[in-house]
Amino acid sequence: MKFTVGVKSAEEARYFLENGADELYCGLAGLLNNRLPRENLPGAEGAEEIIRLAGKKRVFLAVNEIVPAKLYTPALDILRGLRRKGLFGVILRDPAFLSFLRAKKFDLYVTLSTLALCFNRGALEFFGRMGINRLVLPMQLMPENAGSLLKNKLGIETEVFCQRLYYGVNVDSMCFLPCPQTAESGSRKFPDFTCLLPFKSRGGEFRMPMPGPEYMMNAFYDFYHGGADYVKVARWPNTLRQADLFHKVRYLVKLLDKGASRKLFVHEGLKIDSKPTEYGKSFTFRPAGPAGRRA
């Protein structure tokens, strides 16, 4: 299982490359992707620098939102320019934009974003006919339901988020609840996560269902042994929190590479992050250098 890491700057790119990232991805301001403006590079020059730093390692550009038709040609021009500089692939959600790229004979490795909501074999076959090379599984898809995707016969690689350490209770592209990450409501503190609050019902207090930490650690164990090719550490506003998550993921994968039993893996995994939903409050690793300075 290889590590793909999102970055917001050349400084972060250098840090994660030096600490074991196998590939990187980034986004550009003005080119639609599913992150906050400050998590994107200001221009194509920033992406070119990251490509240069990566050397022979792969770099992807995220364009994982619905792209308006009027932006197809400008977006293609940016992708062509970066391809000439060594860009390896693009992360997409929009099947119409993907069809446009293929019609233009633009041959670029395509990762299908989790936001495309590819939950089953039929959906994978549909996107496979459009020429995708990799699928990022939705966070809500558990390994017991993902076998036909992980072991697909289409030659499509698979990528997962690190379950237990990174999980969203809502399906991202279908959720319109206020979220502290976007500063649309409240103070960005834990109580402002609408999806984690208790709601009153006739039967008493109700909370949106969310799998427990032990179940999620077992899920990551099963994704690894089910054949997932990549594990993803997404871009995050707090770089120190992202670096902490990256080192935790590396530790977990190292355990699996060494043949850890399910019991040992779950036991060790539960120890490294005691408060996974209280972002930034339970760091196990406190990286020095660029990651620490940017937090």
C-alpha positions as CSV (number, residue, x, y, z in Angstrom):
1,M,0.0,0.0,0.0
2,K,1.5,3.3,-1.1
3,F,0.9,6.8,0.3
4,T,-0.7,9.7,-1.6
5,V,-0.6,13.0,0.2
6,G,-2.2,16.3,-0.6
7,V,-0.1,19.5,-0.3
8,K,-0.7,23.2,-0.2
9,S,2.9,24.5,-0.9
10,A,6.3,23.4,-2.1
11,E,7.5,23.5,1.5
12,E,4.9,20.9,2.4
13,A,5.7,18.9,-0.7
14,R,9.4,18.7,0.3
15,Y,8.5,17.7,3.9
16,F,6.2,14.8,2.9
17,L,8.5,13.6,0.1
18,E,11.4,13.5,2.6
19,N,9.2,11.5,5.1
20,G,8.0,8.8,2.8
21,A,5.2,10.0,0.6
22,D,5.0,8.0,-2.7
23,E,3.1,10.6,-4.6
24,L,1.5,14.1,-4.2
25,Y,-1.5,16.0,-5.3
26,C,-2.4,19.7,-5.1
27,G,-5.1,22.1,-6.3
28,L,-5.0,25.5,-8.0
29,A,-7.0,28.6,-7.0
30,G,-9.6,29.2,-9.7
31,L,-9.6,25.6,-10.9
32,L,-12.5,24.0,-9.1
33,N,-11.7,21.5,-6.4
34,N,-13.1,20.4,-3.1
35,R,-11.0,22.3,-0.7
36,L,-10.9,25.7,0.9
37,P,-9.3,28.6,-1.0
38,R,-6.3,28.7,1.3
39,E,-5.6,25.0,0.7
40,N,-4.9,25.7,-2.9
41,L,-1.8,27.0,-4.7
42,P,-2.2,30.6,-6.1
43,G,-1.1,29.6,-9.6
44,A,0.3,27.0,-12.0
45,E,3.9,28.1,-11.1
46,G,3.4,26.5,-7.6
47,A,2.3,23.2,-9.2
48,E,5.4,23.3,-11.5
49,E,7.7,23.7,-8.5
50,I,6.1,20.7,-6.7
51,I,6.4,18.6,-9.9
52,R,10.1,19.6,-10.0
53,L,10.6,18.7,-6.4
54,A,8.9,15.3,-6.8
55,G,11.3,14.2,-9.5
56,K,10.3,10.8,-10.7
57,K,7.4,10.6,-8.2
58,R,3.9,11.2,-9.4
59,V,2.1,14.5,-9.0
60,F,-1.6,14.9,-9.6
61,L,-3.9,18.0,-9.9
62,A,-7.3,18.0,-8.2
63,V,-10.2,19.2,-10.3
64,N,-12.8,17.3,-8.3
65,E,-15.8,19.5,-8.5
66,I,-18.5,19.9,-11.3
67,V,-16.8,22.0,-14.0
68,P,-19.0,24.5,-15.9
69,A,-18.8,24.0,-19.6
70,K,-17.5,27.5,-20.2
71,L,-14.3,26.5,-18.2
72,Y,-13.6,23.3,-20.1
73,T,-11.1,24.9,-22.5
74,P,-9.3,27.1,-20.0
75,A,-9.0,24.1,-17.6
76,L,-7.7,21.9,-20.5
77,D,-5.1,24.6,-21.3
78,I,-3.8,24.5,-17.7
79,L,-3.7,20.7,-17.7
80,R,-1.8,20.7,-21.0
81,G,0.7,23.2,-19.7
82,L,1.3,21.2,-16.5
83,R,1.5,18.0,-18.4
84,R,4.4,19.4,-20.4
85,K,6.1,20.2,-17.1
86,G,5.7,16.6,-15.9
87,L,2.2,16.4,-14.3
88,F,1.3,12.7,-14.1
89,G,-2.5,12.8,-13.6
90,V,-5.7,14.5,-12.6
91,I,-8.3,13.9,-9.9
92,L,-11.8,14.3,-11.3
93,R,-15.4,14.0,-10.2
94,D,-17.3,15.3,-13.2
95,P,-18.1,12.7,-15.9
96,A,-19.0,15.4,-18.5
97,F,-15.6,17.1,-18.1
98,L,-13.9,13.7,-18.2
99,S,-15.7,12.9,-21.5
100,F,-14.6,16.3,-22.8
101,L,-10.9,15.5,-22.0
102,R,-11.2,12.1,-23.7
103,A,-12.8,13.6,-26.8
104,K,-9.9,16.0,-27.0
105,K,-7.5,12.9,-27.0
106,F,-5.9,14.2,-23.8
107,D,-4.2,11.2,-22.4
108,L,-3.7,11.7,-18.7
109,Y,-3.9,9.2,-15.8
110,V,-7.3,9.8,-14.2
111,T,-8.2,9.2,-10.6
112,L,-11.9,9.2,-9.9
113,S,-12.6,11.3,-6.8
114,T,-14.5,10.0,-3.8
115,L,-17.0,12.8,-4.6
116,A,-18.1,10.8,-7.7
117,L,-19.9,8.4,-5.3
118,C,-18.8,5.2,-7.0
119,F,-20.4,2.7,-4.5
120,N,-20.8,-0.4,-6.7
121,R,-19.6,-2.5,-9.6
122,G,-22.1,-1.0,-12.0
123,A,-20.9,2.5,-11.3
124,L,-17.3,1.4,-11.7
125,E,-18.0,-0.2,-15.0
126,F,-19.6,3.0,-16.2
127,F,-16.6,5.1,-15.2
128,G,-14.2,2.4,-16.5
129,R,-15.7,2.8,-20.0
130,M,-14.8,6.5,-19.7
131,G,-11.1,5.6,-19.1
132,I,-10.5,6.1,-15.4
133,N,-7.3,4.5,-14.0
134,R,-8.0,4.7,-10.2
135,L,-10.9,4.9,-7.9
136,V,-11.0,6.6,-4.5
137,L,-13.5,4.7,-2.5
138,P,-16.2,6.7,-0.7
139,M,-15.4,6.9,3.1
140,Q,-18.8,5.4,3.9
141,L,-18.2,2.3,1.9
142,M,-17.0,-0.5,4.2
143,P,-14.7,-3.3,3.1
144,E,-17.4,-6.0,3.3
145,N,-19.3,-4.1,0.6
146,A,-16.2,-3.1,-1.5
147,G,-14.9,-6.5,-2.7
148,S,-16.1,-6.1,-6.3
149,L,-14.3,-2.7,-6.5
150,L,-11.1,-3.7,-4.7
151,K,-10.8,-6.9,-6.8
152,N,-12.2,-5.4,-10.1
153,K,-11.2,-7.0,-13.4
154,L,-10.8,-3.7,-15.2
155,G,-7.3,-3.0,-14.1
156,I,-8.4,0.0,-12.1
157,E,-6.3,0.8,-9.1
158,T,-8.0,1.6,-5.7
159,E,-7.4,4.2,-3.0
160,V,-8.8,4.5,0.4
161,F,-8.8,7.1,3.2
162,C,-7.3,5.9,6.4
163,Q,-10.3,4.6,8.3
164,R,-10.5,5.3,12.0
165,L,-8.2,8.3,11.6
166,Y,-10.2,10.0,8.9
167,Y,-13.9,9.5,8.5
168,G,-16.9,11.6,7.4
169,V,-20.3,10.6,8.7
170,N,-22.0,12.4,5.7
171,V,-21.5,11.7,2.0
172,D,-19.4,14.8,1.2
173,S,-20.9,15.8,-2.1
174,M,-24.4,15.4,-0.9
175,C,-24.1,17.2,2.5
176,F,-25.2,20.8,2.8
177,L,-25.1,21.1,6.6
178,P,-23.1,24.0,8.2
179,C,-19.6,22.9,8.9
180,P,-16.9,24.6,11.0
181,Q,-14.3,23.8,8.3
182,T,-16.0,26.3,6.0
183,A,-16.7,28.9,8.7
184,E,-20.3,29.1,7.5
185,S,-21.6,28.8,11.1
186,G,-20.2,29.1,14.6
187,S,-16.7,29.1,15.9
188,R,-15.2,26.0,14.2
189,K,-15.1,24.2,17.5
190,F,-16.3,20.6,18.1
191,P,-19.9,21.6,19.1
192,D,-20.4,23.2,15.7
193,F,-20.2,19.9,13.8
194,T,-23.9,19.6,13.0
195,C,-23.6,16.0,12.1
196,L,-22.2,15.1,15.5
197,L,-24.8,16.9,17.6
198,P,-27.6,15.2,19.5
199,F,-31.1,15.7,18.1
200,K,-34.4,15.3,20.1
201,S,-36.8,12.7,19.0
202,R,-39.8,10.9,20.6
203,G,-37.6,8.0,21.4
204,G,-35.0,10.3,23.2
205,E,-31.7,11.6,22.0
206,F,-30.7,10.7,18.4
207,R,-27.3,11.0,16.8
208,M,-26.3,10.3,13.2
209,P,-25.0,6.7,13.1
210,M,-21.2,6.5,13.0
211,P,-19.0,3.4,13.3
212,G,-17.0,3.0,16.5
213,P,-13.1,3.2,16.5
214,E,-12.6,-0.5,16.9
215,Y,-14.8,-1.3,13.9
216,M,-13.0,1.4,11.8
217,M,-9.6,0.0,12.7
218,N,-10.8,-3.5,11.6
219,A,-12.0,-1.9,8.4
220,F,-8.6,-0.5,7.6
221,Y,-7.1,-3.9,8.3
222,D,-9.5,-5.4,5.8
223,F,-8.9,-2.7,3.2
224,Y,-5.2,-3.5,3.3
225,H,-5.7,-7.2,3.0
226,G,-8.4,-6.7,0.5
227,G,-5.9,-5.2,-1.9
228,A,-6.3,-1.4,-1.7
229,D,-3.3,0.0,-3.6
230,Y,-3.1,3.5,-2.0
231,V,-4.0,5.2,1.2
232,K,-4.7,8.9,1.1
233,V,-3.8,11.7,3.5
234,A,-5.9,14.7,2.3
235,R,-5.0,18.3,2.4
236,W,-5.8,20.0,5.7
237,P,-5.8,23.6,6.8
238,N,-3.7,22.7,9.9
239,T,-0.5,21.3,8.5
240,L,0.7,20.0,11.8
241,R,-2.5,18.0,12.1
242,Q,-2.0,16.6,8.6
243,A,1.6,15.7,9.3
244,D,0.5,13.9,12.5
245,L,-2.1,11.9,10.6
246,F,0.5,11.0,7.9
247,H,2.9,9.6,10.4
248,K,0.1,7.6,12.1
249,V,-0.9,6.2,8.8
250,R,2.7,5.2,8.0
251,Y,3.0,3.5,11.4
252,L,-0.2,1.5,10.8
253,V,0.8,0.4,7.3
254,K,4.3,-0.5,8.6
255,L,2.6,-2.8,11.2
256,L,0.6,-4.4,8.4
257,D,3.6,-4.8,6.1
258,K,5.3,-6.7,9.0
259,G,2.4,-9.1,9.1
260,A,0.7,-7.9,12.3
261,S,-2.3,-10.0,13.4
262,R,-5.7,-8.3,13.4
263,K,-5.7,-8.3,17.2
264,L,-2.3,-6.7,17.5
265,F,-3.1,-4.2,14.7
266,V,-6.4,-3.1,16.3
267,H,-4.8,-2.9,19.7
268,E,-1.9,-0.7,18.5
269,G,-4.1,1.4,16.3
270,L,-6.5,2.3,19.0
271,K,-3.6,3.6,21.1
272,I,-2.3,6.2,18.7
273,D,-5.3,8.5,18.5
274,S,-7.6,8.7,21.5
275,K,-9.8,11.6,20.3
276,P,-9.9,11.3,16.5
277,T,-12.8,13.8,16.1
278,E,-11.3,16.5,18.2
279,Y,-8.9,17.7,15.5
280,G,-5.5,18.8,16.7
281,K,-6.0,17.9,20.3
282,S,-4.5,14.4,20.4
283,F,-1.4,14.5,18.3
284,T,0.9,11.6,18.7
285,F,3.6,13.0,16.5
286,R,4.8,16.6,16.7
287,P,6.9,17.0,13.6
288,A,9.6,19.7,13.6
289,G,10.5,21.8,10.6
290,P,8.2,23.1,7.9
291,A,5.1,21.2,9.1
292,G,5.5,22.4,12.6
293,R,6.1,26.0,11.6
294,R,3.0,26.1,9.3
295,A,0.5,24.7,11.8
